[in-house]
Amino acid sequence: MPEVSRFFGIVIRMYFDEHLPPHFHAIYGGHEVQVGIDPIEVLEGRLPHRAASMVIEWTALHQRELMNDWERMRRDLAILKIEPLE
């Protein structure tokens, strides 16, 4: 479960054996959500509203980097860390 980023208690991860469409998992407290990268959309799960808003904002800022990590992961390459939301 490679960690892509971490900010405000939210952990962003991508899993090597994942299915399409390109997405990542955001974990906050006892909640988890899967977020599609392109288009940016919640695919499954729920986060508290404030955490969900931060994840969507971060995704929009780093969409290209997230797609790059998704492609790297699918080719069995190490993912690159992405700057956290500040």
SVG drawing of the C-alpha trace seen along z (x, -y; Angstrom):
<svg xmlns="http://www.w3.org/2000/svg" viewBox="-20 -26 30 33">
<polyline fill="none" stroke="black" stroke-width="0.4" points="0.0,0.0 2.3,-2.8 1.6,-6.1 1.4,-8.9 0.8,-11.8 -0.4,-12.8 -2.0,-16.0 -4.2,-17.1 -4.6,-13.5 -5.6,-12.3 -3.5,-9.5 -3.5,-9.0 -2.6,-5.6 -2.5,-3.6 -2.6,0.1 -0.5,2.2 -3.2,4.7 -6.0,2.2 -8.6,2.2 -9.6,-0.5 -10.6,-3.3 -7.5,-5.1 -8.1,-6.0 -6.6,-6.3 -7.8,-5.7 -8.0,-8.5 -8.2,-7.4 -9.2,-9.6 -9.9,-8.3 -12.2,-5.3 -13.4,-6.4 -12.1,-5.6 -13.0,-6.8 -11.9,-5.8 -11.5,-8.9 -11.3,-8.7 -8.5,-10.7 -9.8,-11.6 -12.6,-12.6 -12.2,-13.6 -15.1,-11.9 -15.9,-9.9 -16.2,-6.3 -17.0,-4.6 -17.1,-5.4 -17.4,-8.5 -15.3,-11.0 -16.5,-13.8 -17.3,-16.8 -14.3,-18.9 -11.9,-16.0 -13.6,-15.2 -13.4,-18.8 -9.6,-18.8 -9.1,-15.6 -11.0,-16.9 -9.0,-20.2 -5.7,-18.3 -6.7,-16.0 -7.4,-18.9 -4.0,-20.5 -2.1,-17.2 -4.2,-15.4 -1.3,-15.0 1.0,-13.7 -1.6,-11.2 -2.1,-9.9 1.7,-9.6 1.8,-7.6 -1.1,-5.4 0.8,-4.6 4.1,-3.9 2.2,-1.6 0.6,0.3 4.1,0.8 5.5,2.1 7.5,-1.0 7.8,-2.9 5.4,-5.7 6.6,-9.2 5.5,-11.1 3.2,-14.1 3.3,-17.3 0.6,-17.6 -2.1,-20.2 -1.0,-23.2"/>
</svg>
